[in-house]
Amino acid sequence: MVKSGKRKFVKKEKAKVHLKVSHKTLLPKGQNVTDTNFKVRKIVLHGQLKERGEHEILSKGNLNIKELLSRLNHHNMWQRQSGLEGLIDLVASYPPQTMAVHLSSFLEAASRLTLDCEADIRKLAVKLLSSILTAVDEEQIAPSFEIVIRYLACAMSHINSAVRETSLNVLDVLITKNPKLTAIHCQTVVLPGFLDLISSKLSDTTSRKLTVQINEHTTTSVWRLKVLNSLRSLLSAIVKNTSLGSENSSNLNRTVNWKDSCRLYVPLYNSISLKAGPLDFNILQKAEKNSSTTEIQNYTASLMPLLIDTFIEVAPSKRENKNNSEISLQTASILKCILDIILLLWKIFQNSDNPSEMMSWFSINYGPKICQTFISTGFPYITLNSGGRTPDKVKKHKTDTDVVLDLFGDSTVQSDIKCSKQNIDLCLIYFLLSKYKILPVPVKIISLYINNSLNSYKSIDHQSFVVLMHCLETVSDNNDLIKPKDSFDLNSVVEKLVNIHNEMVITDGRHRHEKTKLVFNFLCSITSKTHLKIADEVEEFGSWLTLLPEFLCQRKVPYHLAKALSNVSRYNLPQFTKSLNMLKPALLNNVDIVADNKADKINGQTLLKDMMYTQCDWEREIGLIN
């Protein structure tokens, strides 16, 4: 059987036509000669014969900028990758002035490749964008920054979930490197994109519903946490930019100091950069539609239900036989982002055109819902033990705990097991809302937690302690929470703060520590609220006012201390004034103001002199009035 197959093959080969060489037809004599009459042309390789100039900008692969930019458009992934690596090398090796001509091309290429389908290309594009923003000044980037924002908006709405996740990394880079430009350009373009990342519009309505993120490596709750964290960073940049603008406009008056021996040069113009405003050609359109207040209000109306629903999904339910105050590390992180966003929105309301109307609208519409969702169910919250990170050898992908620790840091998360930051933020939100709306939660719950926090003030971190002092300042301005019997007991809190300050002063007499400064400034600010009559009702506070001028008897007095005592002296409290008059001879010769700059030192000396010359209320001294 085997031989038959071979026979068939041989038979086929024999049947083929064979070309045989004829030995009869040979060339005649003299014609069997090689013909050498042919033309020769040189083969030129352009890439090898290029001569580089001495001052030409070249990468490590001996490629110039145009060649690297052309590689970014290549269909091959490795060509695009080598082009990005070469541009990163150029930005790191050469000064930014040499690449100013190609800056817009660099930004456009880096922003465009953040939409690439390959993860390595997107990662290198983000790295290139970060290196450009680090090396180049803000003024040079400003004309081309709109290109980056437009590509960012495209990435946030991309069909590929990996590209949408990369857009959050791009936004974090922009906020870190150029927060001012990001805050200006992202308000109208990028902010609405956050809503589409975690929700979708319902048909024929303006309301939204949360969507589920389908991804192999990321759960829906972790994805929402990443989105909320980026939104919080962007809102924080917007608030800082708004507050800086208001400070610059308020600090137009300047003090000019001169000497008799020197020529005086007075600056006539303020160095304030002008901002280009867009031309509005639609004159007939109403101003209400274009007002920033309406845009903020509409955005808040779409965002707040999503924030509340996000926490409801991850919070422990009442059906489970567990303590509702015990929440996971992931839930605590989501709660932290939500509360920070609410407080940032409140600051935006304060800086808006109609602050009182905006804050009243927010309190009436969302105050009861916030209390029912965050305070009534599990306040105060504590974090369950998460067990820490998963070892790298065991895990294939990052767990939810690893993502949370990457976002907020290992030390920050582990040190705040009692959720003190979240609980104190809830107290502050409660006090802010209660000024405009009667809330369904009694104030005793909040008062009890604040007193417990003051008892353990040493274990509270600095950021949470700042918010705690802000809570007390907000309460002192709200008479509706202080006057009724079943209300916030401010007198006991002031008494406790006096004891805390006396304990702090033992080790920090010059008030160098931040916690000591915060407690001291709050106690001094209470003196301006004379209608509360705390100096008469709280004996410890009256004694503290009597001893207050003794801080000026030190050889060196910090500027912030002199400023706070100057504010106290304005209200002519008898406990403080009598003690100050007795110590005047000792103060005039010995006090030296310690300040960070010369202007603060001069201002501190002026404040000290003003304190020495107090004006008596002669009608009260004579006895005409009581």
PEUR-V230541 format. One record per helix or strand of 3 or more residues. SS is the DSSP state (helix for helix, strand for strand). FROM is the first residue (numbers start at 1). LEN is the number of residues. If there is no record, write none. Layout:
BEGIN
[[SS;FROM;LEN] [SS;FROM;LEN]]
END
This chain:
BEGIN
[[helix;2;14] [helix;65;7] [helix;77;17] [helix;96;4] [helix;103;11] [helix;119;17] [helix;138;19] [helix;161;17] [helix;179;11] [helix;191;8] [strand;199;3] [strand;208;3] [helix;220;31] [helix;287;4] [helix;292;23] [helix;329;22] [helix;355;21] [helix;400;9] [helix;410;6] [helix;420;15] [helix;443;13] [helix;457;3] [helix;462;15] [helix;479;4] [helix;490;18] [helix;514;13] [helix;530;3] [helix;534;4] [helix;539;15] [strand;556;3] [helix;559;11] [helix;574;17] [strand;592;3] [helix;598;15] [helix;618;5]]
END
